[in-house]
């Protein structure tokens, strides 16, 4: 199951280190032994992944709470 993230305007985002445009790639996000495939902006040069604030404080926080409650 892949989670979708609103990435409006991502084509304008740049890696702060490499100055490369970020590309949307499927990455594996892990927490407490569980892994989830998510499409996120990634620097094609250094591999740094950008996690939008809305995802980190919204959906990811919900998943963390659900996993911790088990």
Biopython code that builds the backbone (N, CA, C, O; Angstrom):
import numpy as np
from Bio.PDB.StructureBuilder import StructureBuilder

atoms = [
    (1, "UNK", "N", (0.845, -1.167, 0.000)),
    (1, "UNK", "CA", (0.000, 0.000, 0.000)),
    (1, "UNK", "C", (0.895, 1.238, 0.000)),
    (1, "UNK", "O", (1.671, 1.440, 0.934)),
    (2, "UNK", "N", (0.795, 2.047, -1.018)),
    (2, "UNK", "CA", (1.602, 3.252, -1.131)),
    (2, "UNK", "C", (0.788, 4.461, -0.684)),
    (2, "UNK", "O", (-0.371, 4.609, -1.072)),
    (3, "UNK", "N", (1.382, 5.314, 0.121)),
    (3, "UNK", "CA", (0.698, 6.513, 0.594)),
    (3, "UNK", "C", (0.984, 7.660, -0.356)),
    (3, "UNK", "O", (2.118, 7.841, -0.798)),
    (4, "UNK", "N", (-0.051, 8.437, -0.671)),
    (4, "UNK", "CA", (0.095, 9.580, -1.568)),
    (4, "UNK", "C", (0.269, 10.849, -0.742)),
    (4, "UNK", "O", (-0.366, 11.021, 0.298)),
    (5, "UNK", "N", (1.130, 11.724, -1.217)),
    (5, "UNK", "CA", (1.424, 12.978, -0.542)),
    (5, "UNK", "C", (1.188, 14.109, -1.525)),
    (5, "UNK", "O", (1.557, 13.991, -2.694)),
    (6, "UNK", "N", (0.581, 15.206, -1.080)),
    (6, "UNK", "CA", (0.359, 16.362, -1.943)),
    (6, "UNK", "C", (1.698, 17.049, -2.171)),
    (6, "UNK", "O", (2.280, 17.610, -1.243)),
    (7, "UNK", "N", (2.183, 17.002, -3.403)),
    (7, "UNK", "CA", (3.494, 17.564, -3.727)),
    (7, "UNK", "C", (3.377, 18.702, -4.732)),
    (7, "UNK", "O", (4.196, 18.820, -5.644)),
    (8, "UNK", "N", (2.358, 19.536, -4.562)),
    (8, "UNK", "CA", (2.164, 20.675, -5.446)),
    (8, "UNK", "C", (3.384, 21.593, -5.359)),
    (8, "UNK", "O", (3.804, 21.976, -4.267)),
    (9, "UNK", "N", (3.941, 21.935, -6.500)),
    (9, "UNK", "CA", (5.079, 22.847, -6.549)),
    (9, "UNK", "C", (6.428, 22.189, -6.354)),
    (9, "UNK", "O", (7.443, 22.882, -6.294)),
    (10, "UNK", "N", (6.466, 20.861, -6.251)),
    (10, "UNK", "CA", (7.726, 20.170, -5.970)),
    (10, "UNK", "C", (8.758, 20.393, -7.071)),
    (10, "UNK", "O", (9.961, 20.331, -6.815)),
    (11, "UNK", "N", (8.299, 20.650, -8.286)),
    (11, "UNK", "CA", (9.243, 20.848, -9.391)),
    (11, "UNK", "C", (10.138, 22.069, -9.179)),
    (11, "UNK", "O", (11.136, 22.231, -9.881)),
    (12, "UNK", "N", (9.797, 22.917, -8.234)),
    (12, "UNK", "CA", (10.592, 24.114, -7.933)),
    (12, "UNK", "C", (11.547, 23.899, -6.760)),
    (12, "UNK", "O", (12.387, 24.756, -6.487)),
    (13, "UNK", "N", (11.431, 22.775, -6.067)),
    (13, "UNK", "CA", (12.252, 22.539, -4.883)),
    (13, "UNK", "C", (13.652, 22.108, -5.294)),
    (13, "UNK", "O", (13.829, 21.376, -6.268)),
    (14, "UNK", "N", (14.649, 22.571, -4.537)),
    (14, "UNK", "CA", (16.046, 22.267, -4.824)),
    (14, "UNK", "C", (16.716, 21.729, -3.562)),
    (14, "UNK", "O", (16.333, 22.095, -2.451)),
    (15, "UNK", "N", (17.704, 20.870, -3.730)),
    (15, "UNK", "CA", (18.501, 20.369, -2.622)),
    (15, "UNK", "C", (19.389, 21.511, -2.132)),
    (15, "UNK", "O", (20.073, 22.148, -2.932)),
    (16, "UNK", "N", (19.383, 21.772, -0.843)),
    (16, "UNK", "CA", (20.178, 22.860, -0.276)),
    (16, "UNK", "C", (21.674, 22.589, -0.410)),
    (16, "UNK", "O", (22.461, 23.527, -0.540)),
    (17, "UNK", "N", (22.072, 21.325, -0.380)),
    (17, "UNK", "CA", (23.499, 20.982, -0.478)),
    (17, "UNK", "C", (23.998, 20.934, -1.914)),
    (17, "UNK", "O", (25.036, 21.512, -2.236)),
    (18, "UNK", "N", (23.259, 20.244, -2.774)),
    (18, "UNK", "CA", (23.730, 19.967, -4.136)),
    (18, "UNK", "C", (23.227, 20.959, -5.181)),
    (18, "UNK", "O", (23.750, 21.016, -6.294)),
    (19, "UNK", "N", (22.217, 21.735, -4.820)),
    (19, "UNK", "CA", (21.600, 22.688, -5.759)),
    (19, "UNK", "C", (20.967, 21.990, -6.958)),
    (19, "UNK", "O", (20.866, 22.575, -8.037)),
    (20, "UNK", "N", (20.535, 20.727, -6.773)),
    (20, "UNK", "CA", (19.862, 19.960, -7.821)),
    (20, "UNK", "C", (18.354, 20.008, -7.578)),
    (20, "UNK", "O", (17.901, 20.099, -6.437)),
    (21, "UNK", "N", (17.589, 19.946, -8.659)),
    (21, "UNK", "CA", (16.130, 19.860, -8.534)),
    (21, "UNK", "C", (15.758, 18.507, -7.935)),
    (21, "UNK", "O", (16.316, 17.477, -8.312)),
    (22, "UNK", "N", (14.806, 18.519, -6.994)),
    (22, "UNK", "CA", (14.372, 17.272, -6.384)),
    (22, "UNK", "C", (13.489, 16.496, -7.353)),
    (22, "UNK", "O", (12.781, 17.085, -8.169)),
    (23, "UNK", "N", (13.536, 15.174, -7.259)),
    (23, "UNK", "CA", (12.731, 14.285, -8.086)),
    (23, "UNK", "C", (11.855, 13.440, -7.181)),
    (23, "UNK", "O", (12.265, 13.064, -6.083)),
    (24, "UNK", "N", (10.643, 13.140, -7.643)),
    (24, "UNK", "CA", (9.756, 12.276, -6.874)),
    (24, "UNK", "C", (10.207, 10.834, -7.074)),
    (24, "UNK", "O", (10.332, 10.357, -8.202)),
    (25, "UNK", "N", (10.449, 10.154, -5.960)),
    (25, "UNK", "CA", (10.854, 8.748, -5.992)),
    (25, "UNK", "C", (10.145, 8.000, -4.875)),
    (25, "UNK", "O", (9.761, 8.588, -3.864)),
    (26, "UNK", "N", (9.980, 6.720, -5.063)),
    (26, "UNK", "CA", (9.385, 5.889, -4.014)),
    (26, "UNK", "C", (10.479, 5.573, -2.999)),
    (26, "UNK", "O", (11.526, 5.027, -3.345)),
    (27, "UNK", "N", (10.221, 5.926, -1.741)),
    (27, "UNK", "CA", (11.157, 5.645, -0.664)),
    (27, "UNK", "C", (10.448, 4.805, 0.394)),
    (27, "UNK", "O", (9.221, 4.818, 0.487)),
    (28, "UNK", "N", (11.215, 4.089, 1.176)),
    (28, "UNK", "CA", (10.662, 3.264, 2.236)),
    (28, "UNK", "C", (10.818, 4.005, 3.560)),
    (28, "UNK", "O", (11.932, 4.306, 3.990)),
    (29, "UNK", "N", (9.693, 4.293, 4.196)),
    (29, "UNK", "CA", (9.686, 4.980, 5.483)),
    (29, "UNK", "C", (9.458, 3.921, 6.554)),
    (29, "UNK", "O", (8.496, 3.157, 6.478)),
    (30, "UNK", "N", (10.335, 3.871, 7.549)),
    (30, "UNK", "CA", (10.221, 2.860, 8.582)),
    (30, "UNK", "C", (9.992, 3.447, 9.957)),
    (30, "UNK", "O", (10.479, 4.531, 10.277)),
    (31, "UNK", "N", (9.236, 2.707, 10.773)),
    (31, "UNK", "CA", (9.004, 3.110, 12.158)),
    (31, "UNK", "C", (8.625, 1.874, 12.954)),
    (31, "UNK", "O", (7.700, 1.151, 12.582)),
    (32, "UNK", "N", (9.328, 1.630, 14.037)),
    (32, "UNK", "CA", (9.069, 0.513, 14.945)),
    (32, "UNK", "C", (8.969, -0.821, 14.198)),
    (32, "UNK", "O", (8.085, -1.631, 14.479)),
    (33, "UNK", "N", (9.868, -1.041, 13.258)),
    (33, "UNK", "CA", (9.902, -2.310, 12.548)),
    (33, "UNK", "C", (8.957, -2.436, 11.371)),
    (33, "UNK", "O", (8.998, -3.437, 10.655)),
    (34, "UNK", "N", (8.114, -1.453, 11.157)),
    (34, "UNK", "CA", (7.196, -1.463, 10.014)),
    (34, "UNK", "C", (7.728, -0.527, 8.942)),
    (34, "UNK", "O", (8.310, 0.512, 9.252)),
    (35, "UNK", "N", (7.527, -0.896, 7.675)),
    (35, "UNK", "CA", (7.977, -0.064, 6.560)),
    (35, "UNK", "C", (6.810, 0.239, 5.643)),
    (35, "UNK", "O", (5.932, -0.597, 5.431)),
    (36, "UNK", "N", (6.814, 1.463, 5.096)),
    (36, "UNK", "CA", (5.741, 1.921, 4.236)),
    (36, "UNK", "C", (6.333, 2.599, 3.009)),
    (36, "UNK", "O", (7.200, 3.461, 3.151)),
    (37, "UNK", "N", (5.888, 2.233, 1.800)),
    (37, "UNK", "CA", (6.372, 2.916, 0.596)),
    (37, "UNK", "C", (5.654, 4.254, 0.426)),
    (37, "UNK", "O", (4.427, 4.317, 0.497)),
    (38, "UNK", "N", (6.417, 5.317, 0.200)),
    (38, "UNK", "CA", (5.856, 6.652, 0.039)),
    (38, "UNK", "C", (6.604, 7.357, -1.094)),
    (38, "UNK", "O", (7.828, 7.259, -1.188)),
    (39, "UNK", "N", (5.868, 8.064, -1.950)),
    (39, "UNK", "CA", (6.494, 8.870, -2.995)),
    (39, "UNK", "C", (6.864, 10.219, -2.392)),
    (39, "UNK", "O", (5.989, 10.975, -1.971)),
    (40, "UNK", "N", (8.164, 10.524, -2.350)),
    (40, "UNK", "CA", (8.645, 11.762, -1.746)),
    (40, "UNK", "C", (9.715, 12.402, -2.628)),
    (40, "UNK", "O", (10.329, 11.725, -3.453)),
    (41, "UNK", "N", (9.939, 13.715, -2.452)),
    (41, "UNK", "CA", (11.013, 14.391, -3.182)),
    (41, "UNK", "C", (12.381, 13.941, -2.675)),
    (41, "UNK", "O", (12.626, 13.905, -1.469)),
    (42, "UNK", "N", (13.268, 13.598, -3.610)),
    (42, "UNK", "CA", (14.604, 13.106, -3.283)),
    (42, "UNK", "C", (15.623, 13.820, -4.164)),
    (42, "UNK", "O", (15.364, 14.071, -5.341)),
    (43, "UNK", "N", (16.782, 14.147, -3.594)),
    (43, "UNK", "CA", (17.872, 14.711, -4.385)),
    (43, "UNK", "C", (18.487, 13.582, -5.203)),
    (43, "UNK", "O", (18.901, 12.573, -4.632)),
    (44, "UNK", "N", (18.559, 13.726, -6.528)),
    (44, "UNK", "CA", (19.127, 12.662, -7.355)),
    (44, "UNK", "C", (20.635, 12.499, -7.170)),
    (44, "UNK", "O", (21.199, 11.470, -7.541)),
    (45, "UNK", "N", (21.283, 13.504, -6.601)),
    (45, "UNK", "CA", (22.742, 13.453, -6.429)),
    (45, "UNK", "C", (23.146, 12.844, -5.078)),
    (45, "UNK", "O", (23.916, 11.884, -5.033)),
    (46, "UNK", "N", (22.624, 13.408, -3.979)),
    (46, "UNK", "CA", (23.047, 12.941, -2.652)),
    (46, "UNK", "C", (22.051, 11.981, -2.000)),
    (46, "UNK", "O", (22.387, 11.324, -1.015)),
    (47, "UNK", "N", (20.846, 11.892, -2.529)),
    (47, "UNK", "CA", (19.858, 10.963, -1.991)),
    (47, "UNK", "C", (19.077, 11.479, -0.795)),
    (47, "UNK", "O", (18.253, 10.752, -0.240)),
    (48, "UNK", "N", (19.319, 12.716, -0.389)),
    (48, "UNK", "CA", (18.591, 13.292, 0.745)),
    (48, "UNK", "C", (17.103, 13.350, 0.419)),
    (48, "UNK", "O", (16.718, 13.782, -0.668)),
    (49, "UNK", "N", (16.261, 12.911, 1.368)),
    (49, "UNK", "CA", (14.810, 12.880, 1.177)),
    (49, "UNK", "C", (14.195, 14.078, 1.900)),
    (49, "UNK", "O", (14.564, 14.384, 3.034)),
    (50, "UNK", "N", (13.257, 14.750, 1.237)),
    (50, "UNK", "CA", (12.531, 15.853, 1.863)),
    (50, "UNK", "C", (11.174, 15.340, 2.317)),
    (50, "UNK", "O", (10.396, 14.834, 1.508)),
    (51, "UNK", "N", (10.884, 15.469, 3.614)),
    (51, "UNK", "CA", (9.589, 15.090, 4.163)),
    (51, "UNK", "C", (8.815, 16.382, 4.441)),
    (51, "UNK", "O", (9.173, 17.135, 5.347)),
    (52, "UNK", "N", (7.757, 16.639, 3.666)),
    (52, "UNK", "CA", (6.967, 17.857, 3.887)),
    (52, "UNK", "C", (6.386, 17.904, 5.301)),
    (52, "UNK", "O", (6.023, 16.873, 5.867)),
    (53, "UNK", "N", (6.305, 19.100, 5.859)),
    (53, "UNK", "CA", (5.805, 19.275, 7.228)),
    (53, "UNK", "C", (4.416, 18.674, 7.411)),
    (53, "UNK", "O", (4.138, 18.048, 8.434)),
    (54, "UNK", "N", (3.545, 18.862, 6.425)),
    (54, "UNK", "CA", (2.184, 18.344, 6.539)),
    (54, "UNK", "C", (2.174, 16.818, 6.677)),
    (54, "UNK", "O", (1.342, 16.268, 7.399)),
    (55, "UNK", "N", (3.074, 16.149, 6.004)),
    (55, "UNK", "CA", (3.163, 14.699, 6.117)),
    (55, "UNK", "C", (3.726, 14.297, 7.472)),
    (55, "UNK", "O", (3.220, 13.373, 8.108)),
    (56, "UNK", "N", (4.767, 14.984, 7.913)),
    (56, "UNK", "CA", (5.417, 14.648, 9.186)),
    (56, "UNK", "C", (4.493, 14.874, 10.378)),
    (56, "UNK", "O", (4.484, 14.073, 11.313)),
    (57, "UNK", "N", (3.726, 15.941, 10.355)),
    (57, "UNK", "CA", (2.862, 16.267, 11.496)),
    (57, "UNK", "C", (1.458, 15.706, 11.344)),
    (57, "UNK", "O", (0.682, 15.704, 12.300)),
    (58, "UNK", "N", (1.128, 15.233, 10.155)),
    (58, "UNK", "CA", (-0.210, 14.705, 9.900)),
    (58, "UNK", "C", (-0.214, 13.193, 9.831)),
    (58, "UNK", "O", (-0.325, 12.511, 10.850)),
    (59, "UNK", "N", (-0.091, 12.677, 8.625)),
    (59, "UNK", "CA", (-0.220, 11.235, 8.386)),
    (59, "UNK", "C", (0.829, 10.423, 9.139)),
    (59, "UNK", "O", (0.500, 9.394, 9.729)),
    (60, "UNK", "N", (2.089, 10.867, 9.131)),
    (60, "UNK", "CA", (3.137, 10.112, 9.831)),
    (60, "UNK", "C", (2.872, 10.072, 11.330)),
    (60, "UNK", "O", (3.093, 9.046, 11.972)),
    (61, "UNK", "N", (2.403, 11.174, 11.889)),
    (61, "UNK", "CA", (2.097, 11.214, 13.317)),
    (61, "UNK", "C", (0.961, 10.241, 13.645)),
    (61, "UNK", "O", (0.984, 9.589, 14.688)),
    (62, "UNK", "N", (-0.037, 10.143, 12.749)),
    (62, "UNK", "CA", (-1.140, 9.204, 12.949)),
    (62, "UNK", "C", (-0.634, 7.760, 12.932)),
    (62, "UNK", "O", (-1.017, 6.952, 13.777)),
    (63, "UNK", "N", (0.225, 7.445, 11.969)),
    (63, "UNK", "CA", (0.772, 6.091, 11.854)),
    (63, "UNK", "C", (1.608, 5.755, 13.085)),
    (63, "UNK", "O", (1.503, 4.649, 13.615)),
    (64, "UNK", "N", (2.443, 6.698, 13.550)),
    (64, "UNK", "CA", (3.255, 6.474, 14.747)),
    (64, "UNK", "C", (2.371, 6.154, 15.941)),
    (64, "UNK", "O", (2.636, 5.204, 16.678)),
    (65, "UNK", "N", (1.325, 6.942, 16.132)),
    (65, "UNK", "CA", (0.427, 6.732, 17.277)),
    (65, "UNK", "C", (-0.240, 5.362, 17.185)),
    (65, "UNK", "O", (-0.343, 4.648, 18.183)),
    (66, "UNK", "N", (-0.691, 4.998, 15.992)),
    (66, "UNK", "CA", (-1.341, 3.691, 15.800)),
    (66, "UNK", "C", (-0.381, 2.557, 16.129)),
    (66, "UNK", "O", (-0.754, 1.606, 16.816)),
    (67, "UNK", "N", (0.851, 2.649, 15.643)),
    (67, "UNK", "CA", (1.840, 1.598, 15.910)),
    (67, "UNK", "C", (2.222, 1.522, 17.380)),
    (67, "UNK", "O", (2.418, 0.434, 17.921)),
    (68, "UNK", "N", (2.328, 2.687, 18.030)),
    (68, "UNK", "CA", (2.700, 2.703, 19.452)),
    (68, "UNK", "C", (1.590, 2.154, 20.333)),
    (68, "UNK", "O", (1.857, 1.597, 21.398)),
    (69, "UNK", "N", (0.339, 2.311, 19.891)),
    (69, "UNK", "CA", (-0.791, 1.834, 20.679)),
    (69, "UNK", "C", (-0.979, 0.320, 20.589)),
    (69, "UNK", "O", (-1.734, -0.255, 21.373)),
    (70, "UNK", "N", (-0.305, -0.326, 19.648)),
    (70, "UNK", "CA", (-0.462, -1.793, 19.484)),
    (70, "UNK", "C", (0.282, -2.541, 20.558)),
    (70, "UNK", "O", (0.264, -3.772, 20.579)),
]
sb = StructureBuilder()
sb.init_structure("model")
sb.init_model(0)
sb.init_chain("A")
sb.init_seg("    ")
for serial, (resi, resn, name, xyz) in enumerate(atoms, 1):
    if name == "N":
        sb.init_residue(resn, " ", resi, " ")
    sb.init_atom(name, np.array(xyz, "f"), 0.0, 1.0, " ", f" {name:<3s}", serial, name[0])
structure = sb.get_structure()
